[in-house]
Amino acid sequence: MTLTVLSWNVNGFTRKKSDVLHHLNLLQADVVFLQETHIGPSTNYAAGSIKIQSLEPQYDWEVYTIYKKTSRGVAILFRKGLGCEGLKVIGDGNGRFMIISCRFQEQDFVFVNVYNPMNEKIDFAKFTDSLVSVSQSALFIVGGDFNTVMDAKVDKTSNHRNRGHRDRFKGLTSFLEFFNLVDVWRWLYPEEKNFTYFDAKGKSRLDYFFLPVRILKNVTACEILERIQYSDKEGLKSNSTVQSSYLM
């Protein structure tokens, strides 16, 4: 069986939900990581909580953090019929990451969805502590929008400095080294230039999937997909989707 996982910074899920779901339906990903969902508190869900529900007709599970209606927030969606069991969820109260442990097709999985904002960056030392108990036999998939480039020579076109890049890069590289994780797209395409974020200053690759070295052999593909055009125009800033497929 092949498992397809997609990551996408949607910059607001609720207000363009129909567009997002239509695009996801075309792509047919099994597991979807969304960043910047902008899901705020409600009568039933306080800021910092986790909401789990079915998203008919496409997804058995929609799990997302509750933070603010104007910023941050992450979600993970599981395609209907995937047979996902035993969900265990750790969600950041500030809407920056989600960790889900589960099992399907007789395989243990750990899905880690990250949005590392420009302000209040993730403390990757504490983040590492949240993951040290991960089963060594689990298929460990980390993805999301990390708001920094791995290699300035090939992952950006502008000389403009990324505010806070040094600290975010240092924390991220320490995390990757601790778990022996590899940038999947760069592993497949060591010299190619392609980008996931576009604004008036240039283009950058800020969105990644990371896998442990021991399971790189499971990778069948990793693609940076074309940006979609929303019905409400996004202006100059825009993100692409990143999609990876793995043999289970």
C-alpha positions as CSV (number, residue, x, y, z in Angstrom):
1,M,0.0,0.0,0.0
2,T,1.2,3.5,-0.8
3,L,0.4,6.3,1.7
4,T,0.3,9.9,0.3
5,V,0.8,12.8,2.8
6,L,0.3,16.4,1.8
7,S,1.3,19.6,3.6
8,W,-0.2,23.0,2.9
9,N,-0.2,26.5,4.5
10,V,-3.7,27.5,3.7
11,N,-3.6,31.0,5.4
12,G,-7.1,30.7,6.7
13,F,-9.2,27.5,6.4
14,T,-12.8,28.5,7.3
15,R,-13.2,31.4,4.9
16,K,-12.1,29.4,1.9
17,K,-13.1,26.0,3.1
18,S,-14.9,24.9,-0.1
19,D,-11.9,25.9,-2.3
20,V,-9.5,24.0,-0.1
21,L,-11.6,20.9,0.1
22,H,-12.2,20.9,-3.6
23,H,-8.4,21.0,-4.2
24,L,-7.8,18.3,-1.7
25,N,-10.4,16.1,-3.3
26,L,-8.5,16.5,-6.6
27,L,-5.2,15.5,-5.0
28,Q,-6.6,12.5,-3.1
29,A,-4.1,12.6,-0.3
30,D,-4.5,10.1,2.5
31,V,-3.2,12.4,5.3
32,V,-3.3,16.2,5.1
33,F,-1.2,18.6,7.1
34,L,-2.7,22.1,7.2
35,Q,-1.0,25.2,8.6
36,E,-2.3,28.6,9.5
37,T,-5.9,27.4,9.8
38,H,-7.0,30.4,11.8
39,I,-9.5,28.5,13.9
40,G,-10.5,30.5,16.9
41,P,-12.3,29.7,20.2
42,S,-16.0,29.2,20.3
43,T,-18.7,28.4,22.9
44,N,-17.6,24.8,23.1
45,Y,-13.9,25.1,22.5
46,A,-11.5,27.3,24.4
47,A,-8.2,28.7,23.0
48,G,-5.5,26.1,23.4
49,S,-7.8,23.1,23.1
50,I,-8.1,20.4,20.4
51,K,-11.1,19.7,18.3
52,I,-11.7,16.3,16.7
53,Q,-14.6,15.7,14.3
54,S,-15.6,14.0,11.1
55,L,-15.3,16.1,7.9
56,E,-17.8,14.5,5.6
57,P,-17.7,13.1,3.0
58,Q,-14.0,13.0,2.5
59,Y,-12.4,12.6,5.9
60,D,-13.1,10.3,8.9
61,W,-11.0,12.5,11.2
62,E,-10.3,16.2,11.3
63,V,-8.1,17.2,14.2
64,Y,-7.1,20.8,14.7
65,T,-5.8,23.2,17.3
66,I,-8.0,26.1,18.6
67,Y,-6.0,29.3,18.8
68,K,-7.1,32.5,17.0
69,K,-9.3,33.5,14.1
70,T,-6.5,35.6,12.6
71,S,-3.3,33.6,13.0
72,R,-1.6,30.3,13.4
73,G,-3.3,26.9,14.0
74,V,-2.6,23.5,12.5
75,A,-4.8,20.6,11.5
76,I,-4.4,17.0,10.4
77,L,-7.0,15.2,8.2
78,F,-7.3,11.5,7.7
79,R,-9.0,10.2,4.5
80,K,-12.3,8.3,4.9
81,G,-11.7,4.6,4.8
82,L,-8.1,4.7,5.9
83,G,-9.1,2.8,9.1
84,C,-7.1,5.0,11.5
85,E,-7.3,3.7,15.1
86,G,-6.2,4.7,18.5
87,L,-5.6,8.5,17.9
88,K,-3.4,10.0,20.6
89,V,-3.0,13.8,20.1
90,I,-0.6,16.4,21.5
91,G,-1.4,19.9,20.4
92,D,0.4,23.1,21.1
93,G,-1.8,25.6,23.0
94,N,-0.3,28.4,20.8
95,G,-1.3,26.8,17.5
96,R,2.2,25.9,16.3
97,F,2.3,22.1,16.1
98,M,0.4,18.9,16.5
99,I,1.7,15.3,17.2
100,I,-0.6,12.4,16.4
101,S,0.2,8.8,17.2
102,C,-2.1,6.2,15.6
103,R,-2.2,2.8,13.8
104,F,-3.7,1.5,10.6
105,Q,-2.9,-1.3,8.2
106,E,-1.1,-3.0,11.1
107,Q,1.5,-0.2,11.1
108,D,2.2,2.4,13.9
109,F,2.5,6.0,12.7
110,V,3.6,9.3,14.3
111,F,2.5,12.4,12.3
112,V,4.0,15.7,13.3
113,N,2.6,18.9,11.7
114,V,4.6,22.1,12.3
115,Y,4.0,25.8,11.8
116,N,6.9,27.8,13.2
117,P,5.8,31.4,13.2
118,M,7.9,34.5,12.8
119,N,7.2,35.5,16.3
120,E,7.2,33.2,19.3
121,K,9.2,30.5,17.5
122,I,9.1,26.9,18.6
123,D,11.6,25.8,21.3
124,F,12.9,22.7,19.5
125,A,14.6,21.5,22.7
126,K,11.2,21.2,24.4
127,F,9.7,19.9,21.2
128,T,12.2,17.1,21.1
129,D,11.2,16.1,24.7
130,S,7.6,15.7,23.4
131,L,8.8,13.1,20.9
132,V,11.5,11.1,22.7
133,S,9.0,8.3,23.6
134,V,8.1,7.7,19.9
135,S,8.1,4.1,19.1
136,Q,11.2,3.1,17.1
137,S,9.0,0.9,14.9
138,A,6.6,3.7,14.0
139,L,6.6,5.4,10.6
140,F,7.7,8.9,11.8
141,I,6.6,11.7,9.4
142,V,7.4,15.3,10.1
143,G,6.1,18.1,7.9
144,G,4.9,21.6,7.7
145,D,5.9,25.3,7.3
146,F,9.1,25.9,9.2
147,N,9.6,29.6,8.1
148,T,13.2,29.2,7.4
149,V,15.4,27.9,4.5
150,M,17.8,24.9,4.9
151,D,20.3,26.2,2.4
152,A,20.2,29.9,1.3
153,K,22.1,29.2,-1.9
154,V,19.5,26.9,-3.4
155,D,16.4,27.5,-1.3
156,K,15.8,31.2,-1.8
157,T,16.2,33.8,-4.6
158,S,16.3,37.0,-2.5
159,N,19.2,38.5,-0.4
160,H,16.6,39.8,2.0
161,R,17.3,38.5,5.5
162,N,14.7,36.2,7.1
163,R,14.0,37.7,10.5
164,G,15.0,35.3,13.3
165,H,16.3,32.8,10.7
166,R,19.5,32.0,12.7
167,D,17.7,30.9,15.8
168,R,15.0,28.9,14.0
169,F,17.6,27.2,11.8
170,K,19.8,26.3,14.8
171,G,16.8,24.8,16.7
172,L,15.6,22.9,13.6
173,T,18.9,21.4,12.7
174,S,19.5,20.2,16.3
175,F,16.0,18.6,16.2
176,L,16.8,16.9,12.9
177,E,20.2,15.6,14.1
178,F,18.7,14.2,17.3
179,F,16.1,12.1,15.4
180,N,18.4,11.5,12.4
181,L,15.8,13.2,10.0
182,V,16.4,14.1,6.4
183,D,14.8,16.7,4.1
184,V,13.0,14.3,1.7
185,W,12.6,16.6,-1.3
186,R,16.3,17.7,-1.2
187,W,17.4,14.1,-0.7
188,L,15.5,13.2,-4.0
189,Y,16.7,16.4,-5.8
190,P,20.1,17.4,-4.4
191,E,20.7,20.2,-6.9
192,E,17.3,21.3,-8.1
193,K,15.7,24.7,-7.2
194,N,12.0,24.8,-6.5
195,F,10.1,27.0,-4.0
196,T,7.0,26.9,-1.8
197,Y,6.6,30.5,-0.7
198,F,6.3,33.6,-3.0
199,D,6.1,37.3,-2.1
200,A,7.2,40.6,-3.5
201,K,10.8,40.0,-2.2
202,G,11.3,36.7,-3.9
203,K,10.8,33.0,-3.6
204,S,11.8,30.5,-0.9
205,R,11.4,26.9,0.1
206,L,10.0,27.0,3.6
207,D,7.8,23.9,3.6
208,Y,9.3,20.4,4.1
209,F,8.8,16.8,4.9
210,F,11.4,15.1,7.1
211,L,11.9,11.4,7.6
212,P,14.3,9.2,9.6
213,V,17.1,7.9,7.4
214,R,16.1,4.3,8.2
215,I,12.8,4.7,6.3
216,L,13.9,6.8,3.3
217,K,13.8,3.5,1.3
218,N,10.0,3.7,1.7
219,V,9.7,7.0,-0.2
220,T,8.3,6.7,-3.7
221,A,7.8,10.4,-4.5
222,C,8.0,13.9,-3.1
223,E,6.6,16.8,-5.2
224,I,6.1,20.6,-4.8
225,L,2.8,21.2,-6.4
226,E,1.6,24.2,-8.3
227,R,-0.1,27.0,-6.3
228,I,-3.9,27.2,-6.7
229,Q,-5.8,30.4,-7.3
230,Y,-8.5,31.1,-4.7
231,S,-11.8,32.8,-5.5
232,D,-10.8,35.5,-3.0
233,K,-7.4,36.8,-4.2
234,E,-4.5,36.4,-1.8
235,G,-2.4,39.3,-3.1
236,L,1.3,39.0,-3.4
237,K,1.9,36.3,-0.7
238,S,1.2,32.6,-1.5
239,N,2.2,29.1,-0.6
240,S,2.4,25.9,-2.6
241,T,1.5,22.4,-1.4
242,V,4.1,19.7,-0.8
243,Q,3.1,16.1,-1.3
244,S,5.0,12.9,-0.5
245,S,4.2,9.2,-1.0
246,Y,5.5,6.3,1.0
247,L,5.3,2.5,0.8
248,M,3.8,1.0,3.9
